[in-house]
Amino acid sequence: MKFFLFAAAASAALLPEQVLAQQLASNFGGVEIIGGMMDEAPVLSAETLPNDIDLTPRVVAFDRPMAPGSILVRTQTRELYFILGDGKALLYRVGVGREGFTWTGKNRITGKTVWPDWRPPEVMIEREMSRGKFIPAFMPGGPDNPLGARALYIGETEFRIHGTTQPWSIGRAVSSGCIRMLNAHVIDLFDRVAIGAVVIVE
């Protein structure tokens, strides 16, 4: 199954220096990414987290026809729904891709890992190196790993639903495309989700 990703068409709202001269069009892991990239990620700290973001998972009404055990991520509202069935879903707040890294698509969960290792893609390493920032080609799993306590792998792509060492980023658009959750929340989701579960990101 090919997984198509489309960057959000919001480049008109960006400053000229924030948009690359050419669109990115690359293929890796069966994923097609099309769109411009921001020149810099936003600089955030714990103090920038809005006070009105409720991070408590809760059961909510859900009337969309999706099978129990499926996952829906709504990028614009930074929400992840785990479908319970009978018109209900469990709602979590999440962090999503920043401008130029947002995407939509449908796939399945193909793997689950406890305290995952991190192997950032070469394009990420090169991009950060061009900005004078070093990230390792490999980091073993553990409390300091950017992927946090658990990871759920999406298809054959390099994108995951995972924990984070930056809890202030939840409710924000700051990642390079992965869906971030608080570690306690991703542990809870990890225990609920089966391999093969459908994932829809919109």
MOLIN-V714284 format. One record per residue. N is the residue number from 1. SS is DSSP state (@ for helix, = for strand, . for the rest). NEAR is the number of other C-alpha atoms within 8 Angstrom. Layout:
BEGIN
n: <N N>
ss: <SS SS>
near: <NEAR NEAR>
END
This chain:
BEGIN
n: <1 2 3 4 5 6 7 8 9 10 11 12 13 14 15 16 17 18 19 20 21 22 23 24 25 26 27 28 29 30 31 32 33 34 35 36 37 38 39 40 41 42 43 44 45 46 47 48 49 50 51 52 53 54 55 56 57 58 59 60 61 62 63 64 65 66 67 68 69 70 71 72 73 74 75 76 77 78 79 80 81 82 83 84 85 86 87 88 89 90 91 92 93 94 95 96 97 98 99 100 101 102 103 104 105 106 107 108 109 110 111 112 113 114 115 116 117 118 119 120 121 122 123 124 125 126 127 128 129 130 131 132 133 134 135 136 137 138 139 140 141 142 143 144 145 146 147 148 149 150 151 152 153 154 155 156 157 158 159 160 161 162 163 164 165 166 167 168 169 170 171 172 173 174 175 176 177 178 179 180 181 182 183 184 185 186 187 188 189 190 191 192 193 194 195 196 197 198 199 200 201 202>
ss: <. . = = = = . . . . @ @ @ . . @ @ @ . . . . . = = = = = . . = = = = = . . . . . . . . . . @ @ @ . . . . . . . . . = = = = . . . . . . . . . = = = = . . . . = = = = = = = . . = = = = = = . = = = . . . . . . . = = = = = = = = = = . . . = . . . @ @ @ @ @ @ @ @ @ . . . . . . . . = . . . . . . . . . . = = = = = . . . . . = = = . . . . @ @ @ . . . = = = . . . = = . . @ @ @ @ @ @ @ @ @ @ . . . . . = = = = .>
near: <3 5 11 9 12 11 13 11 6 7 8 6 5 8 7 5 6 10 12 10 4 5 9 9 8 7 8 7 7 9 12 12 12 11 12 12 12 10 8 5 7 5 4 8 7 6 5 7 9 5 4 4 7 5 6 6 9 7 8 8 7 8 6 5 4 7 7 8 12 12 12 12 12 10 10 4 6 14 12 12 11 13 15 10 9 4 9 12 13 12 12 13 14 14 15 17 15 12 11 11 12 14 12 10 10 9 11 11 15 11 8 11 8 7 12 14 11 11 8 9 8 7 6 8 13 8 8 11 10 7 6 6 7 7 7 8 9 8 9 8 12 10 8 7 14 9 15 17 15 16 17 13 14 15 8 9 11 8 9 10 13 16 16 14 10 7 8 9 11 12 12 9 11 11 12 8 11 11 13 13 16 11 12 6 11 15 10 8 9 11 6 7 9 7 9 7 11 11 13 11 11 9>
END
